[in-house]
Every structure is written in structure tokens, then in C-alpha cells.
Amino acid sequence: MNFRVIIVQPRYQINLGYIARVSRNFGVKRLFLVKPRTKIGGRAIMFSKHAKDLLLGAKICKDFDSAIAGCDVVIGTTGIWKKAKANFKKVYLIEDAVDRISKLGGRKTVGIVIGRDDIGLRRDEIEKCDMVAYIGTDPNYPVLNISHALGIILYLMSEKHFASEYKDISYTGANKKEMDFLFTVFEKMIEKKRIRNRKAVMNTFRRLVYLSQPNGHELHALITALK
């Protein structure tokens, strides 16, 4: 799935910089800016960090229609869902929107439209989107900064894509052979104890170990202690 980040009339350079930075974090190749109200100046470049080339290579679009042209699906965003819902029926929490997008299959181009820093998207722009996504926040202060909102959206949309890069983080490191050896050591230890129901104790120990999912270092520490 390809993501096209579309920012409508951005007003502040700092937001442009942060948008470029977070877009690069999640593999976005191109930014589209619709009639920006600020230039891509030194402040924007400073906050873009290592995404300077992405920022400087942004495509400047004369209108909303040219920015979304070529997208298979266009997702608008809003911080005030009740207002959007009144004018547009397809408003979803971001998790639901991502779930619907993931079912499309194939290499689709998904346009993620972020509204203005100050007033968001206009009604006519929302009506041109295939769906509108809302990020659940505290109702007392629901509107996110546009760069923060984009970061959350891109993370949820690319979570599965990048998961394979970090498989070692969740890998327990304890294989079946090591686990079986731990149980053998434990079983030999309780044989020397006055225990009425050794089988129940053994089964309880097994369940506790499996539920805790020890990594390799933790497993070896347990074996050492029990031996």
C-alpha cells in the first residue's frame, strides 16, 4: 500500500517540518501541499531533521482536486467528528478506517488528507473524500496538532508493514528444548520434597512459565537457581 500525504493550506513552518519528519519515519515517498500559506523556509527545514529532501521535494498543488488525483482511496481527517458526521455519513474512528482500508488488497494508493492548521478541512473538501477518520481523544480537548495526528494515522496504517522489522523485540528466545529442560530440573527438585500431589504442582509450574513467556536469559537464570 502506498501512502500519499496531502496537507491542505499549511500555515506554520514548524508543522511542515514535523510533517516531513514523521512522514519519513513511516516510509512516505512524497508530500503534496495544497496552496500552502507559508514558504518552505529555514524553520521548516530545521524541524524536518533528516527529512529535508522530502520537504524540499514536496509537490505544490494549485487545488484540492489535483492533489487527490490518482488516489484509489482518499481519507480525510477531522478533530470534530460531530460536525463532520452532520455533513458526511462515512465518519469512522481511525482504527475502523484502517481496518476497512486493509481489506482492499493490492497496491492501492491511499491519500491521507490533513486539513489546515487552524480550521481543518472545509465541507466541500470533506465531501470529496471516500471516508473521514477521527482519532479518539479527550472530549474536553479533542483537536490534535496536525503533525501529531498524522503520526498516529501513519503508525496505525503501516503497523503490519513494518512489523517484520521488529520481530526480535517480541521474540522470547526460549525454545522448546530449553523449556523442557527447565521442567525436567523442576520435576527432579520436587521429587525430593514432601508434596502430596506432585502432578498438580508440576502442572501449575508449567502454566506459570508458559504464561510469563520468559526470554532466553530469564529461562537460564531459572534453571541455574533450581539446579
URZINOR-V215863 format. One record per residue. N is the residue number from 0. PHI is phi in whole degrees, 0 to 359 (999 if undefined). PSI is psi in degrees with one decimal (999 if undefined). Layout:
BEGIN
n phi psi
N PHI PSI
N PHI PSI
END
This chain:
BEGIN
n phi psi
0 999 132.9
1 256 136.6
2 253 131.4
3 246 115.8
4 269 121.7
5 242 119.6
6 250 122.8
7 268 119.3
8 43 58.0
9 299 143.9
10 250 -29.8
11 245 133.8
12 297 -36.9
13 299 -39.3
14 293 -38.7
15 300 -43.3
16 297 -46.6
17 293 -35.0
18 296 -43.1
19 297 -41.6
20 296 -49.4
21 290 -30.2
22 295 -42.3
23 296 -37.3
24 306 -33.6
25 249 22.7
26 79 15.3
27 292 133.7
28 266 -23.6
29 209 138.0
30 256 144.1
31 240 122.9
32 247 122.0
33 267 112.0
34 42 61.5
35 302 143.4
36 263 8.8
37 217 159.5
38 272 161.7
39 275 85.4
40 258 -166.3
41 299 -37.3
42 294 -42.9
43 297 -43.5
44 296 -40.5
45 300 -43.9
46 279 -11.5
47 281 -15.7
48 54 -118.5
49 274 12.9
50 251 24.9
51 303 -43.3
52 295 -35.4
53 295 -41.3
54 293 -48.4
55 291 -22.9
56 267 8.2
57 299 141.8
58 273 124.8
59 269 120.3
60 255 142.3
61 283 -23.8
62 204 172.8
63 296 -40.9
64 298 -41.2
65 289 -26.6
66 288 -35.8
67 267 -6.3
68 300 131.0
69 95 -7.7
70 278 138.6
71 282 -34.4
72 221 137.0
73 241 122.2
74 249 116.9
75 274 165.2
76 230 151.4
77 212 150.2
78 256 -6.5
79 233 85.9
80 293 -31.8
81 295 -38.6
82 294 -42.1
83 292 -39.2
84 295 -32.6
85 293 -28.4
86 253 -14.2
87 212 125.1
88 282 -29.7
89 270 68.2
90 251 124.7
91 230 151.4
92 299 148.3
93 303 -35.8
94 298 -40.7
95 291 -39.0
96 297 -43.4
97 297 -40.7
98 298 -41.2
99 292 -39.9
100 295 -41.0
101 296 -21.1
102 275 -6.0
103 290 -35.4
104 73 168.4
105 72 179.2
106 266 80.7
107 273 150.9
108 261 115.0
109 255 117.6
110 272 121.6
111 256 110.7
112 261 120.4
113 253 128.0
114 283 -174.8
115 298 151.3
116 301 -31.5
117 256 -40.4
118 236 2.5
119 72 -150.6
120 269 145.5
121 280 164.5
122 301 -43.5
123 293 -29.5
124 286 -40.6
125 299 -38.9
126 294 -20.2
127 272 -3.5
128 271 150.8
129 283 -28.1
130 202 162.7
131 237 132.9
132 251 143.4
133 232 134.2
134 265 120.9
135 294 119.4
136 225 -177.9
137 297 121.7
138 303 -23.0
139 285 -18.7
140 207 74.8
141 277 -17.5
142 272 120.0
143 270 155.5
144 299 143.5
145 297 -33.5
146 288 -35.8
147 293 -43.1
148 299 -43.3
149 298 -40.1
150 301 -44.0
151 296 -44.6
152 297 -47.2
153 295 -37.5
154 298 -48.7
155 295 -35.9
156 283 -26.9
157 251 6.0
158 307 -50.0
159 290 -33.4
160 298 -40.2
161 265 -3.0
162 303 -38.4
163 296 -24.1
164 290 -21.7
165 238 25.3
166 298 -28.3
167 291 -19.9
168 294 -43.1
169 267 -4.3
170 290 128.3
171 288 -29.9
172 80 -0.6
173 253 113.9
174 270 173.3
175 297 -38.4
176 299 -42.7
177 293 -40.4
178 297 -43.9
179 297 -37.1
180 294 -39.5
181 300 -44.6
182 294 -35.5
183 296 -44.5
184 298 -44.2
185 295 -41.9
186 298 -41.3
187 294 -35.6
188 294 -43.3
189 283 -14.0
190 296 -26.2
191 271 -2.2
192 258 155.6
193 276 89.8
194 237 125.7
195 293 -44.7
196 236 83.2
197 296 -34.9
198 298 -43.0
199 295 -40.5
200 295 -42.7
201 298 -45.3
202 295 -38.0
203 297 -43.4
204 298 -42.6
205 301 -47.0
206 298 -42.0
207 297 -41.4
208 293 -45.7
209 296 -38.0
210 291 -35.3
211 281 -18.7
212 48 64.5
213 293 147.3
214 277 179.7
215 302 -44.3
216 296 -42.6
217 294 -39.2
218 296 -44.5
219 295 -35.1
220 295 -40.6
221 297 -45.4
222 300 -44.3
223 300 -44.0
224 295 -42.7
225 286 -30.0
226 288 999
END
